[in-house]
Amino acid sequence: MKKKLVVVILVIICIAGIVFAGFYRRKHKDVMQEETSSQENSESVEAEEQKRQQQIQKDVASAEQKHIFTMEDGKQSFGGFGFEVKKLKLYDSPADFEAGEDYRKDYSDPDIKLEDESMIVYAEIEVTNESDSKQAYYPNELIAAPVNADGYSYDPDLGFEDGDPDPIKGSFSEVFYANPAEHPVDAKNPTAPKLQPGESALVKVGIQCVSYGEDGSVKPSELFDPCTWYLGIPGADITMGAAFNVNKDTKHIFIRIDS
């Protein structure tokens, strides 16, 4: 009887061992598959980011050859996006802009004060994601300013290099008005939704442009005589201050404003 009991116990132990071994192998296999999947996903994300950065570098290198355009030149590719300016208009004052057809109060950031001497650049830009991955475009990185005959938006002799225009002669711009993708938005956070590869969105922005002379703020049209106005469009993850030389800055593509 005791021998039978011992045999039964041994059989039970063997069966339990086999079941446990099978469970362990399956669990180990699942863990290995999860780790492999996680590693593959991580490598895929890294590969996409590396590819995007390579595209940006390629676009910047291309911009060194040509980065100044007009609306008539049509769609331009830069930093993983395609940009086609549909409308570009210069308003002489905030009052003129608010009285015009392009203004909507709910698109304005109430925390940004519009200067009496400022001029407004209004733009409608169709932005297309030309990369292989989902990405967002940030219209609050757009810049605009008048430049002198040598392409400067500031007086280079006064050392305006740090983006702080006061009290030296130069220009400052900021986006105060945005409808990044034709849907209800928070004007304080003008961020376009992430676009799928090949997807487009119509971005509408208003940019306040203020200029500073030796005696304080002046109307931008009075900063340089003569002057030419430009809208600066940055590519993905490429930012800078308002101070620029339109002939040398390849971190933006520039669209000349003919008005």
ABEGO torsion letter per residue (X at the ends): XAAAAAAAAAAAAAAAAAAAAAAAAAAAAAAAAAAAAAAAAAAAAAAAAAAAAAAAAAAAAAAAABABBBAAAEBBBBGGBBBBBABBBBBABAAAAAABAABBAAABBAABBBBAABBBBBBBBBBBBABABBBBBBAAABBBBBBBAAGBABBAAAGBAAGBAOABBBBBBBBABBBAAGBBBBAABBBBBBBBBGBBBBBBBBBBBBBBBAAEBBBAAAABOBBBBBBBBBBBGBBBBABBBAAABAABBBBBBBX
